[in-house]
C-alpha cells in the first residue's frame, strides 16, 4: 500500500489530512432503504431512468437500485468540478453519454450537493433532452452553502460544511472505496 494513505480503526490519513469515521455503512443502508421506499411509492407503474453522476455516486446508486424492484434503465454522466483540492473550482465540466431520455422520468443520483452548482448545471443540460420529469436524489447535502433554486427530492443526510470522503467520495482520487463516510478532523 502506498504511504500516502494510512488506515486506523476509526480514522485514516491521506497525505497530511486526517479523517474520522462519520456515517457508518449500516446507517447509510438504513437511510437508503427509507429513500427507496419513497421512490417505489412515487414511481409506481412508471419505468424511470436512473442517471448516475460519476464518479462519486456509484456506491449510493448501487445501494438505491438494489432495493428497487421495478423495471428501470441506468444511464451515466460525468461531472467534474473539484480537481484535487477541497474547494470547488466554480466551474463544472460535463461529459454526457446518456441515451434516449426524451419523455422519460429521470431520477438523478448524486453523492453530495454543496452549493448546488453541479446539480443545477446537470439539470439544465438534461432539460435539453426533453425528459418528462427530473427528480434529484442525493446521499449528502451540505445545507450551509446550498443556494440553488432547486428542490432536492430525496436526501440521505444533511451534513455540516466540512469535507467528507468514502462511499464513492474521494480526496485526490483516494478514499472512494471506503465502506463508511469519513469527515475531515
Ligand atoms: P456543488 O457544485 O454543489 O458546490 O458541489 C458538488 C460537487 O462537489 C460534488 O459532486 C462533489 O464532486 C464535490 N464535493 C462537494 N463537497 C464535497 C466533499 O465534502 N467531499 C468530496 N469528496 N467532494 C465534495
Boltz pocket constraint, residues with backbone or C-beta under 6 A from the ligand:
constraints:
  - pocket:
      binder: B
      contacts: [[A, 56], [A, 79], [A, 81], [A, 82], [A, 88], [A, 111], [A, 112], [A, 113], [A, 114], [A, 115], [A, 116], [A, 117], [A, 118], [A, 119], [A, 162], [A, 163], [A, 164], [A, 165], [A, 169], [A, 170], [A, 171]]
      max_distance: 6.0
